[in-house]
Amino acid sequence: MMISDVQTWVSAALTDETTCSDGFAGKEMAGEVKTAVRGRIEKIAHLTSNALALINAYAALHN
């Protein structure tokens, strides 16, 4: 497996998290569910971002 493939997959996962949160933008999605889901999405996005940073650092050392 190429490191560039892993970088692409993790970047895509980060984009998917953003797309998911965009689905909760309307007024009809206001309330406790929106708040709970948004909090979880933000946590996952933070962890995914950290993973991407580690992958990029690894790639930089091995290129």
N, C-alpha and C positions, 0 to 999 in steps of 0.2 A: 504494500500500500504506500502510496506517495503522500508525503506530508502536505502537499498542496491540496490533495483530495480532502484530508481531514480539515484543513483550514476552510475549504469551501463548504463542507458540511456544517461546521460549527457556525460559520457566518450565516448560512441559510437558516439555521435554527434560531439565531438571534433575530433575523428578519421576520421569521414566522411568529415570534413572540410579539413583535411590534404590530404585525398584521392582526393578530388575535386581539390585542387590546383596542385596536381601531374598531373592532366589531361592537364594542361597548360604548360608542361615542354618543348615541342618540339619547334623547330624554326618556324614552321608554325603558331604557336600561339603567336608570338611576336607582340608587338605593343600596341596601346592604349587600346584595349579590355582586353588584358592580364593584363596590369597594373591596369586598373579599377577593374577587377574582383579580382585580387590578393589583392588589398587594402581592398576591402569589406570582403574577406575571412579572412584576418588578423584581421579586426575589430571584426567580428563574433567570431573568435577563441579566441580573448582576452576576450570578454564578456562571452563566454561559459566557459573559464578557471576560470574566476572570480566566475561564478555560481557554478562550481564544488568545488571551495575552500570554498564557503559559505555552501554548502551542506555537505561537509566533516567536517567542523567546527560544524555544527548542529548535525551531527551524533556522533561526539566525545563527545559532551555534553550530549547526550541522550543514551549513551551506558554504 
